[in-house]
Amino acid sequence: MSKPILAITMGDPASIGPEIGVKALLQPHIHEICKPLLVGDAVVFQQIIDLLHLNAKVNAVSKVADAKFELGTIDVFDLNITDISKLQFGKIDAMCGEASFQAVKKAIELALANEVDGTVTGPINKKSINEAGHHFAGHTEIYAHFTNTKKYAMLLVEDNINVIHVSTHVSLRQACDLVKKERIVQVIELIVDGLKRLGKTNLKIGVAGLNPHSGDNGLFGTEDIEEIAPAIEEAKRLGYDVEGPVPPDTMFAKAAMGAYGGVVAMYHDQGHIPFKLAGFKWNAEKQQMDSVKGVNITLGLPIIRTSVDHGTAFEIAGKGIASADAMIFAIESAVQLSKHK
């Protein structure tokens, strides 16, 4: 098969996004598996190259066909939005929000037009994007809007912990109200399909309870009995290998040991906390992350979208110490998904 072309967004220019993008593209392995094209502002990537004294050159293009896809050359689909003289690392800024938003929008457009085979996103700052006038809760919602997708879900992937969410960017109060049988069955179907596309063979799915001890037979809420358990029975009827509702404090421990190929979390933090505990490695002596590993995949879209599963890390932006592990993992995942488009 020919190598897939991937559009990789810059992320917020005041964040570590441009740094991890450049670092990833300087890995020989990345060019062996795909044709990477950064989407954003050429001046921002040039600044990173100069700041870190990297042996690389920027090739700014206005169409995919002009990219060189050569190791040492950083191909950039140049949007020319950021005023580099006004850019400050680690600052919330409407200019940066506009630049990061337009990079995502352009990547989506390129994928919908079949000019690229998949998209990978760098970290954005939601406050900056909203200050620029784009009122979205995050990447997932932007992709759903511009692809006109109604049924979608966030899948986090890191070794043995592969977790999908019933809800993500809503309040905890709203999240409880969104625990419904139909939605739970939907995300079970999405995660099994996603695991297959990623080449996973363990398709046993653990489904978390919502309440402590999965409600303890109705003592601590009724959602587990009235919504989650019926959804599990329906999924079994459809032929899926599912178990639950499993108390999440038990379920994630079992998942980390390989008992489940994937797990269903009922809300954002229920899934994200154990996921990041497994994938983020902090070096107390150096007071920095040694590794930030994990990928965020939006399932249900008509195009491929993977992402780093960490934030903008404003506190270390421009310091040259950001780990590109998650970006590399996100690119590798996009390549794998492209084999089963």
C-alpha positions in Angstrom: 0.0 0.0 0.0 1.1 3.6 -0.6 1.9 5.6 2.5 -1.1 7.7 3.7 -1.0 11.5 3.6 -1.8 12.8 7.1 -2.8 16.4 7.9 -1.3 17.2 11.3 -2.6 20.4 12.9 -0.4 22.9 14.7 -2.4 23.2 17.8 -2.3 26.5 19.7 0.8 28.4 18.5 1.5 29.5 22.1 1.5 25.9 23.3 3.8 22.9 22.9 1.8 21.9 19.8 4.2 23.3 17.2 7.2 21.8 19.1 5.9 18.3 19.2 4.8 18.5 15.6 8.3 19.4 14.4 9.9 16.8 16.7 7.6 14.1 15.4 8.3 14.9 11.8 12.1 14.7 12.4 11.7 11.0 13.3 12.7 8.7 10.4 10.1 6.2 11.5 7.3 8.7 10.8 8.4 9.1 7.2 8.6 5.4 6.8 4.9 4.9 7.6 3.2 8.0 6.2 3.5 11.3 4.4 3.1 14.0 7.1 1.9 17.5 6.4 1.6 20.1 9.1 -1.3 22.5 8.9 -0.9 25.9 10.5 1.5 28.8 10.2 5.0 28.4 8.6 6.4 31.2 10.7 5.4 29.4 13.9 7.2 26.2 13.0 10.3 28.2 11.8 10.4 29.9 15.1 10.5 26.5 16.9 13.2 25.2 14.6 15.3 28.3 15.2 14.7 28.3 19.0 15.7 24.7 19.4 18.5 24.8 16.8 17.0 21.9 14.9 18.5 20.6 11.6 15.4 21.2 9.5 13.9 23.5 7.0 10.3 24.6 6.4 8.6 24.1 3.1 5.5 26.3 3.1 2.8 25.2 0.6 -0.7 26.2 -0.4 -1.6 22.8 -1.8 -0.9 19.3 -0.9 0.7 18.4 -4.2 3.6 20.8 -3.4 4.7 19.0 -0.3 8.1 17.2 -0.5 7.6 14.6 2.2 11.3 14.3 2.9 13.0 13.7 6.2 14.5 17.0 7.4 11.9 19.0 5.5 8.9 20.3 7.5 6.1 20.6 5.0 3.5 23.1 6.2 0.2 23.9 4.6 0.6 27.6 5.4 -2.4 29.5 6.6 -0.4 32.7 7.5 -2.6 33.8 10.4 -0.2 34.2 13.4 1.6 37.5 13.8 4.9 36.1 15.1 5.9 39.5 16.6 2.8 39.3 18.9 3.1 35.6 19.8 3.8 34.9 23.5 4.3 31.4 24.7 1.9 30.2 27.4 -0.6 33.0 27.0 -4.4 32.7 26.2 -4.9 34.8 23.1 -7.7 35.3 20.5 -5.1 35.4 17.7 -3.8 32.0 18.7 -7.3 30.7 19.1 -8.1 31.8 15.5 -4.9 30.2 14.2 -5.5 26.9 15.9 -9.2 26.8 14.9 -8.5 27.5 11.3 -5.8 24.8 11.2 -8.4 22.2 12.4 -11.0 23.5 9.9 -8.5 23.3 7.0 -7.5 19.7 8.0 -11.1 18.6 8.0 -11.7 20.2 4.6 -8.6 18.5 3.2 -9.8 15.1 4.5 -13.4 15.6 3.3 -12.0 16.5 -0.2 -9.9 13.3 -0.1 -6.7 15.3 -0.4 -5.4 13.7 2.7 -6.1 10.2 4.1 -6.5 11.2 7.8 -6.0 14.0 10.3 -4.0 14.3 13.5 -4.6 17.2 15.9 -2.2 19.1 18.2 -3.5 20.5 21.5 -5.8 23.6 21.5 -6.8 26.0 24.2 -10.6 26.1 24.4 -10.6 29.6 26.0 -8.5 31.0 23.2 -10.7 29.5 20.6 -13.8 30.9 22.2 -12.2 34.3 22.6 -11.7 34.2 18.8 -15.5 33.7 18.4 -15.6 30.0 17.8 -17.9 28.6 20.5 -17.0 24.9 20.7 -16.2 22.7 23.7 -13.3 21.1 22.0 -11.9 19.2 19.0 -14.6 16.5 19.1 -17.4 19.0 18.7 -15.6 20.9 15.9 -15.2 17.7 13.9 -18.8 16.7 14.5 -20.0 20.1 13.4 -18.0 20.4 10.2 -18.6 16.7 9.2 -22.3 16.9 10.1 -21.9 13.9 12.4 -24.6 13.2 15.0 -23.4 9.9 16.5 -19.8 10.0 17.7 -17.6 9.2 20.7 -14.2 9.8 22.2 -11.9 6.7 22.4 -8.7 6.9 24.4 -6.0 4.4 23.6 -2.9 3.5 25.6 -1.6 -0.1 25.8 -4.2 -2.1 27.8 -6.5 0.8 28.6 -8.8 1.6 25.7 -11.7 3.7 27.0 -14.7 5.2 25.2 -17.0 7.7 26.9 -20.8 8.0 27.0 -20.4 11.7 27.5 -17.4 14.1 27.5 -17.5 17.9 27.6 -20.6 18.5 29.8 -21.1 19.2 33.4 -21.2 16.3 35.9 -24.8 17.0 36.5 -25.6 16.8 32.8 -23.4 13.7 32.4 -25.6 11.7 34.9 -28.7 12.6 32.8 -27.0 11.4 29.6 -26.5 7.9 30.9 -29.1 6.2 28.7 -29.5 2.7 27.3 -29.5 3.8 23.6 -26.3 5.8 24.0 -24.5 3.1 25.9 -25.3 0.5 23.2 -24.1 3.0 20.6 -20.7 3.5 22.2 -20.3 -0.3 22.7 -20.8 -0.7 18.9 -18.4 2.2 18.2 -15.6 0.9 20.5 -15.7 -2.7 19.1 -15.5 -1.3 15.5 -12.7 1.0 16.6 -10.7 -1.8 18.2 -11.0 -3.9 15.1 -9.7 -1.1 12.9 -6.8 -0.6 15.2 -5.9 -4.3 14.8 -6.8 -5.3 18.4 -7.9 -8.9 19.0 -9.3 -8.7 22.5 -12.9 -7.5 22.0 -14.2 -8.2 25.4 -15.8 -4.9 26.7 -16.2 -3.9 30.3 -18.9 -1.4 31.0 -18.6 0.9 34.1 -21.3 1.6 36.5 -22.2 5.2 37.2 -22.8 5.2 41.0 -20.5 3.9 43.8 -20.4 0.1 43.7 -22.6 0.3 40.5 -25.5 1.4 42.6 -25.3 -1.6 45.0 -28.7 -2.9 43.8 -30.3 0.5 43.9 -29.0 1.7 47.2 -27.0 4.5 45.6 -29.0 5.5 42.6 -31.0 3.7 39.9 -29.2 4.5 36.7 -27.1 1.3 36.8 -30.3 -0.9 37.1 -32.6 1.2 34.8 -30.2 2.2 32.0 -26.8 0.5 32.1 -27.8 -3.1 32.8 -30.5 -3.1 30.1 -27.9 -1.7 27.6 -25.5 -4.5 28.4 -28.2 -7.1 27.8 -29.1 -5.5 24.5 -25.4 -5.5 23.5 -25.2 -9.2 24.3 -28.3 -9.9 22.2 -26.5 -8.1 19.3 -23.5 -10.5 19.7 -21.1 -8.3 21.7 -18.9 -9.8 24.5 -19.7 -7.3 27.3 -19.6 -7.4 31.1 -21.1 -5.0 33.6 -22.0 -2.7 35.1 -18.6 -3.1 36.7 -17.7 -0.7 39.6 -15.1 1.5 37.9 -12.5 1.2 40.7 -12.4 -2.5 39.8 -13.0 -2.3 36.1 -9.9 -0.1 35.3 -7.6 -2.3 37.4 -8.8 -5.3 35.5 -8.4 -3.5 32.2 -4.8 -2.5 33.0 -4.0 -6.2 33.4 -5.6 -7.1 30.1 -8.9 -8.5 31.2 -10.8 -6.2 28.8 -9.9 -5.1 25.3 -11.9 -1.9 25.8 -14.0 -0.3 28.5 -16.9 2.1 28.5 -16.8 5.1 30.9 -20.0 6.9 31.8 -18.4 10.4 31.8 -15.2 12.4 31.1 -13.2 12.1 34.3 -14.3 8.6 35.0 -12.3 7.5 31.9 -9.6 10.2 31.7 -8.2 9.9 35.2 -7.2 6.2 35.1 -6.1 6.6 31.4 -3.7 9.4 32.2 -2.5 7.7 35.4 -1.3 4.9 33.1 0.1 6.9 30.3 1.7 10.0 31.9 5.1 9.6 33.6 6.3 12.4 35.8 10.0 12.8 36.7 10.0 14.3 40.2 13.7 15.0 40.1 13.6 16.9 36.9 10.1 18.3 37.6 8.9 17.5 34.1 7.2 14.7 32.2 9.4 12.0 31.0 6.7 10.6 28.7 3.1 11.6 27.8 1.7 8.6 26.0 -1.9 8.2 24.8 -4.0 8.9 21.8 -7.5 10.3 21.5 -9.6 9.0 18.5 -13.0 10.3 17.5 -15.1 7.4 16.4 -18.2 7.7 14.2 -16.8 10.4 11.8 -16.6 10.0 8.0 -12.9 10.9 8.2 -10.0 9.8 10.4 -9.2 11.9 13.4 -6.6 11.1 16.1 -5.0 13.4 18.6 -2.6 13.7 21.4 -4.4 13.2 24.7 -2.8 16.0 26.6 -3.3 19.7 26.9 -1.4 22.8 25.7 1.2 22.6 28.5 1.6 26.4 28.5 4.0 26.2 31.4 6.7 24.5 29.3 5.9 26.0 25.9 9.0 27.3 24.1 11.4 25.6 26.5 12.2 22.7 24.2 11.5 20.0 26.8 8.1 18.8 25.5 7.7 15.0 24.8 6.5 14.1 21.3 5.6 10.6 22.4 1.8 11.2 22.2 2.0 12.9 18.8 4.0 10.0 17.4 1.5 7.6 18.9 -1.4 9.6 17.4 0.3 9.5 14.0 0.9 5.8 14.2 -2.8 5.2 15.2 -4.0 7.3 12.2 -1.8 5.2 9.9 -3.3 2.0 11.3 -6.9 3.4 10.9 -6.2 4.4 7.3 -5.7 0.8 6.5 -9.3 0.2 7.3 -11.0 3.4 6.1 
